[in-house]
């Protein structure tokens, strides 16, 4: 008799567990307030600190400097530490732009992981680096490519991306901003 009760108890327990997981698998409904609650980032400052990571023909080295929205000349301008113009990308040349995040181990943690007793903790340390990545095609020179700039933090990256998208007349498509094809531009 005891075995019958334990079998029925186990069966009842399994039925309750399966019912609970079945209810947990339903899609979550999103209310209208949740859909519209995505806030626009603050407008980007005119100039932000950035590190050029490569991608523009003729500029192969990483360079520390600043990104400036040059609205007078309709371009995104990068200057080095001495505030000399290094390169620029016209707003109309930007085809797409998005925020990219890469997790990397800092150099100090990598060295500590290789040469000391702190090997395991050193391997666990990672830092997030945030990049503004753009695909461009300059109609004046036919130069094209993909370039990226490392920015300080998530808030600055989001504000720079949103401001650039507005100035370059890009439209959002998921997490990426893209330039829509204009039928009038076709030859």
SVG drawing of the C-alpha trace seen along z (x, -y; Angstrom):
<svg xmlns="http://www.w3.org/2000/svg" viewBox="-2 -77 58 79">
<polyline fill="none" stroke="black" stroke-width="0.4" points="0.0,0.0 2.8,-2.3 4.3,-1.9 1.1,-2.9 0.9,-6.1 4.5,-6.9 3.9,-6.3 0.7,-8.4 2.6,-11.1 5.5,-11.1 3.1,-11.2 1.2,-14.1 4.5,-16.0 5.6,-15.5 2.2,-16.7 2.5,-19.9 6.1,-20.5 5.1,-20.0 2.1,-22.3 4.3,-25.0 6.8,-24.8 4.0,-24.9 2.6,-28.1 6.1,-29.6 6.6,-29.1 3.8,-31.5 4.9,-34.6 5.0,-37.7 2.6,-40.4 4.0,-43.9 1.7,-46.8 1.6,-50.0 3.4,-51.9 6.3,-49.5 6.5,-49.9 6.7,-53.7 8.9,-54.0 12.1,-53.8 13.6,-57.2 15.7,-59.1 19.3,-59.7 20.4,-63.2 21.8,-65.2 25.6,-64.6 28.0,-67.4 29.6,-69.2 32.9,-67.5 33.6,-64.1 36.8,-62.3 37.3,-59.3 40.0,-56.9 40.2,-56.2 40.5,-52.5 41.1,-52.3 39.2,-51.9 39.8,-55.0 42.2,-54.6 45.6,-56.1 45.1,-56.2 46.2,-52.8 47.3,-53.6 45.1,-54.0 44.9,-57.7 43.7,-59.4 41.7,-62.6 38.2,-64.0 35.2,-63.6 33.4,-66.9 30.1,-67.4 31.0,-70.1 27.5,-71.2 28.8,-74.1 30.6,-71.7 28.1,-68.8 30.7,-66.3 31.9,-64.3 35.5,-65.5 38.2,-63.7 41.1,-65.7 44.2,-64.4 45.5,-65.4 47.1,-68.5 43.6,-69.5 44.8,-69.1 42.3,-67.8 43.1,-64.2 40.1,-62.9 36.5,-63.6 33.4,-61.8 30.7,-63.8 27.2,-63.2 25.9,-62.3 28.6,-59.6 27.5,-57.6 25.5,-54.5 25.0,-52.9 26.1,-53.3 25.7,-51.2 27.0,-50.9 29.3,-47.9 30.5,-46.5 33.5,-44.2 34.6,-42.5 38.3,-42.3 40.8,-41.5 42.9,-44.5 46.6,-44.2 47.5,-44.3 45.0,-41.4 46.5,-39.4 50.0,-39.9 49.0,-39.0 47.2,-35.9 50.4,-34.7 53.1,-35.4 51.7,-35.3 49.8,-33.3 46.7,-35.4 46.3,-33.4 42.6,-32.4 41.3,-35.8 43.3,-37.5 41.6,-35.3 38.1,-36.3 38.7,-40.1 37.1,-41.6 36.3,-45.1 33.7,-46.3 34.8,-48.7 32.2,-50.6 32.6,-51.6 30.8,-53.8 31.1,-51.8 30.2,-53.3 30.0,-52.2 30.6,-55.0 30.8,-55.7 32.0,-59.1 30.2,-60.1 32.9,-62.7 35.9,-60.4 34.3,-56.9 36.2,-56.0 34.3,-53.5 34.9,-51.4 34.1,-50.6 35.6,-52.6 35.2,-52.7 35.8,-55.1 36.2,-53.9 34.1,-56.1 34.2,-56.5 30.9,-55.0 27.4,-53.7 25.6,-57.1 28.0,-59.0 28.0,-56.3 24.2,-56.3 24.0,-60.1 26.7,-60.3 25.0,-57.6 21.6,-59.2 22.9,-62.6 24.9,-61.3 21.8,-59.4 19.7,-62.6 22.3,-64.7 23.1,-62.1 19.4,-61.4 19.6,-57.7 16.6,-55.6 16.6,-53.0 16.4,-49.3 16.7,-47.4 19.9,-48.3 21.4,-49.8 20.8,-53.1 20.8,-52.9 20.5,-55.2 17.4,-54.4 17.8,-54.2 16.4,-57.2 14.9,-56.2 16.0,-59.7 19.6,-58.9 19.6,-55.9 21.4,-56.6"/>
</svg>
